[in-house]
Amino acid sequence: MIDKSLLSILVCPVTKAPVELDTDRAELVCVASGLAYPIRDGIPVMLESEARVLSDDEKDKYKH
């Protein structure tokens, strides 16, 4: 879906923290900001206005 080299350089535009890929939902997730950015037609939409807010359960899921 997304090239691994691209994924390694992408960061959240809000916090500048790394994002992780959720292939099931086609999103890039940032735990630090609590936002999930959509991937549309293979292109990450890294706009805060397009992101959805993660639920508390989702935040817990992505914490390592």
C-alpha positions as CSV (number, residue, x, y, z in Angstrom):
1,M,0.0,0.0,0.0
2,I,2.7,2.5,1.0
3,D,6.4,2.1,0.2
4,K,8.4,1.3,3.3
5,S,11.0,4.1,2.5
6,L,8.2,6.7,2.4
7,L,6.7,5.4,5.6
8,S,10.0,5.7,7.3
9,I,10.2,9.5,6.7
10,L,6.5,10.4,7.2
11,V,5.7,12.1,10.5
12,C,2.5,13.6,12.0
13,P,2.1,17.2,10.8
14,V,0.8,18.2,14.3
15,T,3.4,16.6,16.6
16,K,6.2,15.6,14.2
17,A,6.1,12.1,15.8
18,P,6.4,9.0,13.7
19,V,3.2,7.4,12.3
20,E,2.4,3.8,11.9
21,L,0.5,2.1,9.2
22,D,-2.8,0.5,9.9
23,T,-3.4,-1.6,6.7
24,D,-6.9,-2.8,7.9
25,R,-8.2,0.7,8.0
26,A,-5.9,2.3,5.3
27,E,-4.7,4.9,7.7
28,L,-1.5,6.3,9.2
29,V,-1.8,6.5,12.9
30,C,-0.1,8.9,15.3
31,V,-0.5,8.0,19.0
32,A,1.2,11.2,20.1
33,S,-1.5,13.4,18.6
34,G,-4.3,10.8,18.8
35,L,-5.0,11.2,15.1
36,A,-5.4,8.8,12.1
37,Y,-4.7,10.1,8.6
38,P,-6.5,8.5,5.7
39,I,-4.7,6.9,2.8
40,R,-6.7,7.5,-0.4
41,D,-5.7,5.8,-3.7
42,G,-2.4,4.9,-2.1
43,I,-1.6,8.5,-1.2
44,P,-1.4,9.5,2.5
45,V,-3.6,12.6,3.2
46,M,-1.5,14.3,6.0
47,L,-3.8,17.1,6.8
48,E,-5.1,17.6,10.3
49,S,-8.5,18.6,8.9
50,E,-8.8,15.2,7.1
51,A,-7.7,13.2,10.1
52,R,-10.0,11.4,12.5
53,V,-9.6,11.4,16.3
54,L,-8.6,8.0,17.8
55,S,-10.8,6.6,20.5
56,D,-9.1,5.7,23.9
57,D,-9.3,2.0,23.0
58,E,-7.5,2.7,19.7
59,K,-4.8,4.7,21.4
60,D,-4.2,1.8,23.8
61,K,-4.0,-0.6,20.9
62,Y,-1.2,1.3,19.2
63,K,0.9,2.0,22.3
64,H,3.9,-0.3,22.4
